[in-house]
Amino acid sequence: MDRRDFLKTTATAAVLAGPAVIGARGANDKINIGWIGVGTRGNAGIDWLKKAAPDTVTITAICDTFQGYLARGKDRVQTIWGNTPATYNNYHDLLADRSIDAVFIMTPEHLHHDMAIAALRAGKHVYLEKPLAHTIEEGFDIVREWKKSGKIVQVGTQNRSSSLYKKAKEMVKQGMIGDVHFVRAFWYRNSTDDNPAWRYVIPPDANEQNTDWPKFLGPAPQRAWDPHRYYQWRLYWDYSGGISTDLLVHQTDIVNFMLDRTVPLACMASGGIYRWTGAGDDRDTPDTFSAIYEYSGKLQINYSSYFGNDQYGYGEQLCGNEGTLEVMNRMDLYFTPQLLGGKAPDRVKARQLVHLNGPKDFGERDGAINHFRNWVEAIRGNEQVIASPEVGQQAAISGHMATLSFKNNKKILWDEQGQKYQFV
C-alpha cells in the first residue's frame, strides 16, 4: 500500500447516522449550549468548539463557582462567538433554562455524577469530561440514567476521534502487526521545582468570598476553605483519581479502541509520591505510578507514569509478533515490521516502514476538535458518538481499578458478568 492510498482510507472515519434529535426547532436551527466549568480546560474548550462547529451551535450560558473564571469565560464567549452569555454560579439554575439544548461539563471529577444526572433529567444532551465519574458505582449510575434519557452523551476520551488512532486501529484490523499480546503505554512529564506537577497557579485575587467553596465541595468531605484544594484539585483523593483517572484512562481507553477490548480482568498497581516531597507539599495522589493489566485473550498492558523525567514523553506501543505500532505524543504514528533477522515470512518482509504526522498528514494536533464535532453532529442526527457513557465507563473502570489496587496494596479482579470487583 503506497502512502497516497494509505492516507486516503483514513480521510474521515465513517460513522453511522442516527435519528434527528435536536427537538422542536428543526435541523437548521443552532443548538444552544450551556457550559459548566470554565477553568483552564473549559476556557480553552470555548475556542475549540468554535473551530469544531462554528455555524451549528451557540454558547448561550456559562457557569462557574469562581467569579474570576466566570468573568473571563463571559469575555471569551463575547470575543470568539460574538454574543453575551448568561452567567451562573449554580449549575441547577443553568439547567433550568429550557432554551438550552446541551451542556458541556468540564468540572472536577467528583462533581461529574450529580451534574451529569441532573443535566439528563433536565432533558439536556451532555458532553462530559473524562473520567466518567469519581467511582465505578457512580459511573454505572450515569450509564443507567443515560439509557433512560434518550439523550446524546459524549465522554471526553478524545483520542478516539484522532485520525492517527483511527489509522492505527485500521492497521491492526488489516493484520499488519499480527497477534498482539503485549502493549506498553506511558506518560512522562517533568517541570522545574518552582512549578511542581498539578500545582496550578492560584489566581491572585481568589478568596473565600469570590469562590463558592461549598458548591465546589459538593458531595466531597466537608473542609474549611482551601485554595490549594480548589485550584489544584487533581492532587487530592477527595476530588480526583490522580494519574489513574487523568492520564491512564486516556491510554487504556485508546488501547481498547485500537484492539477492540473493553475492561481488563485484573490489575496490580504501585507507586507513590517520590518526586515532589518538599515541605508543605500536602498532595495525596502519586507522582510516580505503574500498573499491570491482564485482559482476556492473553493480553497484557504495562503502564507507567512519572513526573520527574520527560525524555520519552507520551505514547502507546502495540507489540505484535509481526510488527510494532507506536503512537507518540498524539502526533506521530510509526509502523515497523518484525523482520526476525531476515527470517520473517515474505509477506512480513514486504511491509514498508510507515510514519504519519497528525498536523502534516491530517491537519490535526489531537482529537479534541473532532470529538466536539462528532458530539454536535450526533445531536443533529448525522452521526453516532464515538465515546458513549458505556465506553466511558469501560475506560473509567480501568482507571479506578488501578487506584483501588494502589490504595489497598492488593491485586484487583474485575467480574464482568456481576459488574463488580474483588481483591486477592
C-alpha positions in Angstrom: 0.0 0.0 0.0 1.6 3.3 -1.0 1.4 6.5 1.0 -1.3 8.1 -1.1 -3.7 5.1 -0.8 -2.7 4.6 2.8 -3.9 8.1 3.7 -6.9 8.0 1.5 -8.5 5.3 3.6 -8.5 7.5 6.8 -9.6 10.8 5.5 -12.6 10.6 7.7 -13.7 7.5 9.6 -17.3 6.5 8.7 -19.9 6.9 11.4 -23.5 5.8 11.3 -26.2 8.4 11.2 -28.7 8.4 14.0 -32.2 9.8 14.2 -32.6 13.6 14.3 -32.6 14.5 18.0 -32.4 18.3 18.1 -36.0 18.6 19.1 -38.8 21.0 18.1 -36.8 23.8 16.5 -35.6 21.8 13.4 -32.3 20.7 11.9 -31.3 24.0 10.5 -31.5 25.9 13.9 -28.5 26.3 16.1 -28.0 24.2 19.2 -27.9 26.3 22.3 -25.0 25.3 24.6 -24.6 25.8 28.3 -21.1 25.5 29.7 -20.5 24.2 33.2 -16.9 24.7 34.3 -14.8 27.4 32.6 -11.5 26.9 34.3 -8.3 26.0 32.4 -9.7 23.3 30.1 -13.2 24.7 30.0 -12.0 28.1 28.9 -9.8 26.5 26.1 -12.8 24.4 25.0 -14.7 27.6 24.2 -12.3 28.2 21.3 -12.2 24.5 20.3 -16.0 24.4 19.9 -15.8 27.4 17.6 -13.4 25.5 15.4 -15.4 22.3 15.6 -18.9 23.7 15.0 -18.8 27.4 14.0 -22.2 27.5 12.3 -24.3 24.9 14.1 -24.1 25.9 17.8 -24.0 28.9 20.0 -22.9 29.2 23.7 -25.8 30.9 25.5 -24.8 30.4 29.1 -21.8 29.6 31.3 -21.4 28.5 34.9 -18.5 28.5 37.3 -18.1 28.8 41.1 -15.1 31.3 40.8 -16.2 34.7 39.8 -12.9 35.4 38.1 -13.3 32.4 35.7 -16.9 33.3 35.1 -15.9 36.8 34.0 -13.1 35.5 31.9 -15.4 32.9 30.2 -18.0 35.5 29.5 -15.4 37.8 27.9 -14.1 34.8 25.8 -17.6 34.0 24.5 -18.2 37.6 23.6 -14.8 37.8 21.8 -15.0 34.4 20.0 -18.7 33.9 19.4 -19.9 37.5 19.3 -22.8 37.1 21.8 -23.1 37.7 25.6 -23.9 34.5 27.5 -26.0 34.3 30.7 -23.8 33.6 33.7 -24.5 31.4 36.7 -22.6 30.1 39.7 -25.2 27.4 40.3 -25.5 24.7 37.6 -29.0 23.9 38.6 -30.1 27.4 37.5 -28.4 26.9 34.2 -30.1 23.6 33.7 -33.5 25.2 34.5 -33.2 27.3 31.3 -35.4 25.4 28.8 -33.8 27.1 25.9 -30.5 25.3 26.5 -30.3 22.1 24.5 -27.0 20.7 25.5 -24.3 21.2 28.1 -20.5 20.8 28.5 -19.5 19.6 31.9 -15.8 20.4 32.5 -15.5 20.3 36.3 -13.5 18.3 38.8 -14.4 14.6 38.5 -16.1 14.3 42.0 -18.8 16.6 40.6 -19.5 14.7 37.4 -22.0 12.2 38.8 -24.5 14.7 40.2 -24.1 17.2 37.4 -24.5 14.6 34.6 -27.6 13.1 36.1 -29.2 16.5 36.8 -28.5 17.5 33.2 -30.0 14.4 31.8 -33.1 14.7 34.0 -33.4 18.3 32.8 -33.5 17.0 29.2 -30.1 18.1 28.0 -27.6 16.4 25.8 -24.2 16.2 27.6 -20.5 16.3 26.8 -18.9 15.0 29.9 -15.1 15.2 30.5 -13.3 12.1 31.5 -13.3 10.2 33.7 -17.0 9.5 33.5 -17.3 9.6 37.3 -15.3 9.6 40.6 -16.1 5.9 41.4 -17.1 2.8 39.5 -20.5 2.8 41.2 -21.2 6.4 40.2 -20.3 5.6 36.6 -22.9 2.9 36.4 -25.5 5.4 37.8 -24.7 7.7 34.9 -24.9 4.9 32.4 -28.3 3.9 33.7 -29.6 7.5 33.6 -28.3 8.0 30.1 -30.1 4.9 28.8 -33.4 6.1 30.3 -33.0 9.7 29.0 -32.7 9.1 25.2 -30.1 12.0 25.1 -26.8 12.2 23.3 -23.8 11.9 25.7 -20.2 12.0 24.7 -17.4 11.2 27.2 -14.2 13.2 26.7 -11.8 10.4 25.8 -10.9 12.4 22.7 -8.2 10.1 21.4 -10.9 8.0 19.8 -11.6 10.9 17.4 -7.9 11.3 16.3 -7.2 10.3 12.8 -3.8 8.8 13.9 -5.5 6.4 16.3 -8.2 5.6 13.7 -5.4 4.7 11.3 -3.7 2.6 13.9 -6.9 0.7 14.6 -7.3 0.1 10.8 -3.8 -1.2 10.5 -4.4 -3.6 13.4 -7.5 -4.9 11.7 -5.6 -5.3 8.5 -3.2 -7.7 10.3 -0.1 -5.5 9.8 1.3 -6.3 13.3 -0.1 -9.8 13.7 -1.1 -11.1 17.0 -0.8 -8.7 19.9 -0.2 -9.9 23.5 1.8 -7.1 24.9 1.3 -3.3 25.0 3.4 -0.6 26.6 1.8 2.7 27.5 3.4 5.6 29.3 3.1 9.3 30.1 6.2 11.1 31.4 6.4 14.7 32.5 8.9 17.0 34.2 9.0 20.6 35.4 11.1 22.9 37.5 11.0 22.8 41.3 9.1 26.1 41.4 6.3 24.7 39.1 5.5 21.2 40.5 3.1 19.0 38.7 -0.6 19.9 39.1 0.2 22.9 41.3 -1.7 25.2 39.0 -1.4 28.9 39.6 -3.9 30.2 42.1 -5.4 33.5 40.8 -4.0 36.3 42.9 -7.5 37.7 43.5 -9.0 34.4 44.6 -10.6 34.4 48.1 -13.4 32.7 50.0 -15.8 35.5 49.1 -15.4 35.2 45.3 -15.0 31.4 45.2 -18.1 29.4 46.2 -16.3 26.7 48.3 -19.4 24.8 49.4 -20.5 24.3 45.7 -17.0 23.1 44.8 -17.1 20.6 47.6 -20.5 19.2 46.6 -20.6 15.6 47.8 -16.9 15.5 48.9 -16.0 15.6 52.7 -16.6 18.9 54.3 -13.4 21.0 54.9 -12.5 24.6 55.6 -11.8 26.8 52.6 -8.5 25.8 51.0 -7.5 27.4 47.7 -5.0 24.6 47.0 -7.7 22.0 47.0 -9.9 24.2 44.9 -7.4 25.2 42.2 -5.1 22.1 42.4 -7.8 19.5 43.0 -6.0 16.8 41.0 -3.6 16.3 43.9 -6.3 15.1 46.3 -8.2 11.8 46.5 -11.4 13.6 47.6 -11.8 15.1 44.1 -9.5 13.1 41.8 -8.1 9.7 41.0 -4.8 11.3 40.1 -2.7 9.8 37.4 -5.1 6.8 37.1 -8.2 8.9 36.1 -6.5 11.9 34.4 -3.8 10.3 32.3 -4.0 6.5 32.4 -7.7 6.3 31.3 -6.8 8.0 28.1 -4.3 5.4 27.3 -6.1 2.2 28.4 -9.2 3.6 26.6 -7.3 4.1 23.3 -5.8 0.6 23.6 -9.3 -0.7 24.0 -10.2 1.2 20.9 -7.3 0.0 18.7 -7.6 -3.6 19.8 -11.4 -3.9 20.3 -11.1 -4.5 24.0 -13.3 -3.3 26.9 -12.4 -3.9 30.6 -9.4 -5.8 32.0 -9.7 -8.9 34.0 -7.1 -7.9 36.6 -4.8 -5.0 37.7 -1.8 -4.6 40.0 -0.6 -1.0 40.7 2.2 0.6 42.7 3.9 3.9 43.1 3.9 6.9 45.4 4.9 10.5 46.0 8.6 10.3 45.1 9.3 13.5 43.1 7.5 16.3 45.0 8.4 15.8 48.6 9.1 19.4 49.7 8.0 20.8 53.0 4.4 21.9 52.8 3.5 19.7 49.7 0.4 18.0 51.0 -0.6 16.1 47.9 -2.4 12.7 48.2 -2.1 11.4 44.6 1.2 9.8 43.4 3.7 11.4 41.0 5.2 8.0 40.2 2.8 5.2 39.2 2.8 1.9 37.4 0.0 -0.6 36.6 0.0 -4.0 35.0 -3.3 -5.1 33.4 -4.4 -8.6 32.2 -7.1 -8.9 29.6 -8.9 -11.9 28.3 -7.3 -13.5 25.2 -3.8 -13.3 26.7 -3.2 -9.5 26.5 -1.1 -7.5 29.0 -0.8 -3.8 29.2 2.3 -2.4 31.0 1.5 1.2 32.1 3.9 3.7 33.7 3.9 7.4 34.5 6.5 9.6 36.2 6.6 13.4 36.7 10.4 13.7 37.1 11.6 13.0 33.5 10.0 13.7 30.1 12.6 12.1 27.8 10.2 9.5 26.5 7.1 11.7 26.5 3.7 10.1 26.0 2.8 7.1 23.9 1.3 3.6 23.3 3.3 0.8 21.7 1.4 -2.2 20.3 3.9 -5.0 20.2 2.7 -7.6 17.7 4.5 -10.7 16.6 4.7 -9.3 13.0 5.2 -5.6 13.7 5.1 -2.7 16.1 2.7 0.2 16.0 3.5 3.3 18.1 1.6 6.5 18.5 3.8 9.1 20.2 2.7 12.3 21.9 -0.7 12.1 20.0 1.3 13.5 17.0 3.2 10.7 15.3 2.4 7.2 14.2 5.1 4.7 13.4 4.9 1.2 12.0 7.9 -1.1 11.9 7.8 -4.7 10.7 9.4 -7.6 12.7 12.0 -8.9 10.3 13.5 -11.5 12.7 17.0 -11.0 11.4 15.8 -11.6 7.8 13.9 -14.8 8.7 10.4 -13.3 8.7 7.9 -14.6 6.1 8.0 -12.8 2.8 4.6 -11.2 3.4 6.0 -9.5 6.5 9.3 -8.5 4.8 7.2 -6.8 2.1 5.6 -4.4 4.6 7.2 -0.9 4.5 8.1 1.4 7.3 5.3 4.0 8.0 5.5 7.4 9.6 2.4 9.6 9.8 2.3 13.0 11.5 -1.0 14.5 12.7 -0.6 18.1 11.7 1.1 17.3 8.4 -1.0 14.4 7.2 -4.4 15.1 8.8 -4.3 18.7 9.8 -4.8 17.7 13.5 -2.8 18.2 16.7 -5.0 15.8 18.6 -8.6 14.5 18.5 -10.3 17.2 20.7 -11.9 19.3 18.0 -13.0 16.2 16.1 -14.5 14.9 19.3 -16.5 18.1 19.9 -17.7 18.0 16.2 -18.8 14.3 16.5 -20.9 15.1 19.5 -22.6 18.1 17.8 -23.3 16.1 14.7 -24.7 13.3 16.8 -27.1 15.8 18.3 -28.0 16.9 14.8 -28.8 13.3 13.9 -25.9 12.9 11.4 -23.6 10.7 13.4 -23.3 8.5 16.4 -20.9 9.4 19.3 -17.7 7.6 19.3 -17.4 7.6 23.2 -20.8 6.8 24.7 -21.2 6.5 28.5 -20.8 2.8 28.2 -17.5 3.3 26.5 -16.6 6.0 29.0 -17.4 3.6 31.9 -15.1 0.9 30.4 -12.3 3.4 30.4 -13.1 4.7 33.9 -13.2 1.2 35.3 -9.6 0.5 34.3 -8.5 3.8 36.0 -10.4 3.1 39.2 -9.1 -0.5 39.3 -5.5 0.9 39.3 -6.4 3.4 42.1 -8.1 0.8 44.2 -5.2 -1.6 43.7 -2.7 1.1 44.7 -4.7 2.3 47.8 -5.3 -1.3 49.0 -1.9 -2.7 48.0 -3.6 -5.7 46.5 -4.3 -7.2 43.1 -7.8 -6.4 41.9 -10.0 -8.6 39.7 -13.0 -7.5 37.6 -16.1 -9.6 37.3 -17.7 -8.5 34.0 -20.9 -10.6 34.5 -21.5 -9.3 38.0 -20.0 -5.8 37.2 -18.1 -5.7 40.4 -14.6 -6.1 41.7 -12.7 -8.0 44.4 -9.2 -8.1 45.9 -7.0 -11.1 46.0 
